[in-house]
Amino acid sequence: MSTSSVRNPSRFLTRLFKAITPGRVAALVTAGLITACGSDLVQPGLATTVTVTTPSGSITASFNSIGDFIQLTFSATDANGNTVDKTPTWSSSNAAVATVTPTGVLTAVGNGTATITAEVDGTTGTVSVTVTQVPAAIVVAPGTNTLTALGATVQLTATVQDARGNTVAGQTVTWTTDDAAVATVSPAGIVAAVTNGTAVVTATAGALTANAAVTVAQVVSSVVVTPSSASLGAVGATTQLAVSAQDANGNTVAGAPIAWATSNAAAATVSATGL
């Protein structure tokens, strides 16, 4: 019996739905009995397959830098292979590793693994994500250093970074100097002044290197005259004074220019050599 021979098709179908099992309803749909009464009675197809892929078409994504991102592609079909045009709900199993926006933009946040899921009608599709930072550069700070006293020190730091400038933790850094006679460097990056001159200190992490310039240039911090006092027993008597120019650590500053002066030339004079 077709619905065209029924006086009130809608009432007929309502009573029919109450009287038959869900399986028989599906058979009526297949037979065309429901569509004969109007397409508005047909429910949209439910997604039975959900696929999520990267721009390359893969279901896995690997990132070498924190902050890298890609746009994921989503598709869904029903049991008959028809496209289901619905907006998915996106989620991440580990937001500390990777996040995903409501539009499917996937971003690396930290080293580790995560699963990104798109869900429609209870059906899900996933992409596996791995984030492993790869060292791309090493930065030494301060890059330029001037030490004004022998024995003075400065702490250098070396930061290994990925391609986006994020710190890559756990990297082994070694330190070397090209002239230990001028400046030494400890395994911890502490530079010490040895003598006046210039040196280059290098930090190395794997195949990556970075340099810091070191200049040792003593600056006179104090002047010591010996003897500190003198008594002359006769007019015209003389005594030789000695002078030592010193840096902040008490080291002699060789070649420092010395100018002598007296506070009372009527009582005592002094020559350019301290006599």
Summary of the structure (lengths in Angstrom):
residues: 275
radius of gyration: 42.1
end to end distance: 136.4
largest distance: 149.6
contacts: 732
relative contact order: 0.10
helix: 11%
strand: 38%
